């Protein structure tokens, strides 16, 4: 299972929000490039970036910092980015920079055909982020609850050819209240593409529980506040996930 450190960028700084509220941001570092290098040095196998200013503006706003991150970290470390991805030009801009995966969020819900176009133009590089509360998808920084059921949309985007889906329980994000494992597993069982859990990760026990359902299609988890507040040691957590994955593989071979 992939444990993916998140770096949320606001005004060039590394921050974390509570429940997506831009006014409730905690600054964890003035130097996100150094933070990215830290996760790279500790053996991260993927990084998750979010351009929070870009999410508001609808276009890249922290691209200079993002470019510095890409120049600094191991060139073989895949990076995915979300925040304000609303047209094919932005996707092409990021891929040309060296980003491996681009995450479409609210735009996917508002205009599903955009996801289909993106998958056609940039096959293998498109991830959809679905943020939900009680099974209904939220948009616009989680301020609006849509009419769409998360499972129905996930199946639709699977048909379009997205690489994977990041599922966030918006009631738990940044709250250290624990992953909504049941909802994540329920979604993973409904589709055949990988699901990444997000929102509320609070302890290494969450990692252990998620690994129990890796075979159901949960490929990884996005790690934010739990890392920055020292609730979880990244190396210890990844070692645990690897050991549990190895055990499951051994059991299958038997």
C-alpha positions in Angstrom: 0.0 0.0 0.0 1.2 3.4 -0.9 1.5 6.0 1.9 1.4 9.4 0.1 2.6 12.5 2.0 0.5 15.6 1.1 1.9 19.1 0.7 -0.9 21.7 0.5 0.4 25.0 -0.9 -1.0 28.3 0.1 0.9 31.5 -0.7 4.0 29.5 -1.2 3.9 27.8 2.2 3.1 24.3 3.3 -0.2 24.4 5.2 -3.0 22.1 6.3 -6.7 23.0 6.4 -9.5 21.7 8.6 -12.4 20.4 6.6 -11.2 22.4 3.6 -11.6 25.8 5.2 -9.0 28.2 3.7 -9.5 30.5 6.7 -8.5 27.7 9.1 -5.0 27.0 7.8 -2.1 25.9 9.9 1.3 26.8 8.5 3.7 23.9 8.9 6.6 25.2 6.9 7.7 28.3 5.1 9.8 26.0 2.8 7.6 23.4 1.0 10.6 22.5 -1.2 12.5 21.3 1.9 9.4 19.4 3.1 9.2 17.6 -0.3 12.9 16.7 -0.1 12.3 15.3 3.4 9.6 12.9 2.3 11.7 12.0 -0.7 14.7 11.2 1.5 12.5 9.1 3.8 11.5 6.9 1.0 8.1 8.2 -0.1 7.0 6.5 -3.4 4.6 9.3 -4.4 3.9 12.9 -3.4 0.5 14.6 -3.3 0.5 18.3 -4.0 -2.5 20.7 -3.7 -2.5 24.2 -5.1 -5.0 25.8 -2.7 -4.7 29.3 -4.3 -5.1 27.6 -7.6 -8.3 25.9 -6.4 -9.8 29.4 -5.7 -8.4 31.1 -8.8 -9.1 28.2 -11.3 -5.6 28.3 -12.6 -2.1 27.5 -11.3 -0.9 29.9 -8.6 1.9 28.1 -6.9 3.6 26.7 -10.0 7.0 28.3 -9.2 7.2 26.4 -5.9 6.0 23.3 -7.6 8.6 23.6 -10.3 11.3 23.9 -7.5 10.0 20.8 -5.8 10.2 18.8 -9.1 13.8 20.0 -9.6 14.8 19.1 -6.1 13.3 15.7 -5.4 14.3 12.4 -7.0 13.3 12.5 -10.7 11.8 9.0 -10.4 9.4 10.0 -7.6 5.9 10.4 -9.1 4.1 13.5 -8.1 0.3 14.1 -8.4 -1.3 17.5 -8.1 -4.8 18.9 -7.6 -6.4 22.3 -7.1 -8.0 24.4 -9.9 -7.7 21.8 -12.7 -10.5 23.1 -15.0 -9.2 22.8 -18.6 -7.0 20.7 -20.8 -4.4 23.5 -21.0 -3.7 23.3 -17.3 -3.3 19.5 -17.4 -0.8 19.8 -20.3 1.0 22.6 -18.4 1.5 20.4 -15.3 2.4 17.2 -17.3 5.0 19.2 -19.3 6.5 20.4 -15.9 7.1 16.8 -14.9 3.9 16.0 -12.9 2.9 12.4 -13.3 -0.8 12.6 -12.3 -3.3 15.4 -12.4 -6.3 15.3 -10.1 -9.6 16.7 -11.2 -11.9 17.6 -8.3 -15.0 19.9 -8.4 -14.7 20.3 -12.2 -15.3 16.5 -12.6 -18.6 16.8 -10.8 -19.8 20.0 -12.5 -18.8 18.8 -16.0 -18.2 15.0 -16.1 -17.5 15.3 -19.9 -14.3 17.2 -19.0 -13.0 14.0 -17.3 -13.8 12.0 -20.5 -11.9 14.6 -22.6 -9.0 14.6 -20.2 -8.7 10.8 -20.2 -8.8 10.7 -23.9 -6.1 13.4 -24.3 -3.9 12.3 -21.4 -4.5 8.6 -20.9 -3.0 7.2 -17.7 -2.4 10.5 -16.1 -5.9 11.5 -14.8 -7.1 11.0 -11.2 -10.5 12.1 -10.0 -10.9 13.4 -6.4 -14.3 12.7 -5.0 -15.2 14.5 -1.7 -18.3 13.2 -0.1 -20.5 13.5 3.0 -23.0 10.7 3.7 -22.4 9.3 0.3 -23.2 12.5 -1.6 -20.4 14.3 -3.5 -19.4 17.8 -2.4 -18.0 20.6 -4.5 -16.7 24.2 -4.3 -14.4 23.7 -1.4 -16.9 21.4 0.2 -19.4 24.2 0.6 -22.0 22.6 -1.6 -23.5 19.1 -1.6 -24.4 17.9 -5.1 -27.1 15.6 -6.2 -24.6 12.9 -7.2 -24.0 9.7 -5.4 -20.3 9.0 -5.0 -20.5 5.4 -6.2 -22.5 6.4 -9.3 -19.9 9.0 -10.3 -17.0 6.7 -9.5 -18.4 4.1 -11.9 -18.9 6.7 -14.6 -15.3 8.0 -14.3 -14.1 4.4 -14.3 -15.8 4.0 -17.7 -14.0 7.1 -18.9 -10.6 5.6 -18.1 -9.4 7.5 -15.0 -6.3 6.0 -13.4 -7.7 6.0 -9.9 -10.0 7.9 -7.4 -9.1 9.7 -4.3 -12.0 9.5 -1.8 -12.2 12.0 1.0 -14.7 12.0 3.8 -15.1 15.8 4.2 -16.4 15.5 7.7 -13.1 14.1 8.8 -10.4 15.8 6.7 -7.8 17.5 8.8 -9.6 16.5 12.0 -7.5 13.5 13.0 -10.7 11.7 13.8 -9.8 8.5 11.9 -10.4 7.4 8.3 -13.9 6.5 7.3 -12.8 3.0 6.5 -16.2 1.5 5.9 -17.2 4.1 3.3 -13.9 3.8 1.6 -14.1 0.0 1.4 -17.7 0.2 0.2 -16.6 2.4 -2.7 -13.6 0.3 -3.5 -15.9 -2.8 -3.8 -18.0 -1.1 -6.4 -15.3 -0.3 -8.9 -12.3 -2.0 -10.4 -9.8 0.9 -10.4 -7.6 1.8 -7.4 -9.0 3.9 -4.5 -6.9 6.2 -2.4 -8.3 6.9 1.1 -8.1 10.5 2.4 -9.4 12.5 5.3 -9.0 12.0 9.0 -6.0 9.7 9.2 -5.0 9.8 12.9 -2.9 6.9 13.9 -0.9 4.0 12.6 -3.9 1.8 13.6 -5.7 3.5 10.6 -2.9 2.2 8.4 -3.2 -1.3 9.8 -7.0 -1.3 9.2 -6.7 0.0 5.7 -4.1 -2.7 4.8 -6.7 -5.3 5.8 -8.7 -4.2 2.8 -5.9 -3.6 0.3 -7.1 -6.6 -1.7 -10.5 -4.9 -2.1 -8.9 -2.2 -4.2 -7.6 0.3 -1.7 -4.1 1.1 -3.1 -3.0 3.9 -0.9 -3.8 6.7 1.6 -3.1 10.4 1.6 -1.3 11.5 4.7 -1.5 15.1 5.9 -1.9 16.6 9.4 -1.1 13.2 11.1 2.4 13.5 9.7 2.9 17.2 10.3 1.8 16.9 13.9 3.8 13.8 14.6 0.9 11.5 15.2 2.4 9.0 12.7 6.0 8.3 11.9 6.2 7.9 8.1 9.0 5.3 7.9 7.4 3.2 10.6 4.0 3.4 8.9 5.4 2.5 5.5 7.3 -0.4 7.0 4.1 -1.7 8.6 2.2 -1.4 5.4 4.9 -3.2 3.5 5.1 -6.0 6.0 1.3 -6.5 5.9 1.3 -6.5 2.1 4.1 -9.0 2.1 2.2 -11.2 4.5 -0.9 -11.1 2.4 1.1 -12.0 -0.7 2.7 -14.9 1.1 -0.7 -16.1 2.3 -2.1 -16.0 -1.3 0.8 -18.0 -2.6 0.2 -20.6 0.1 
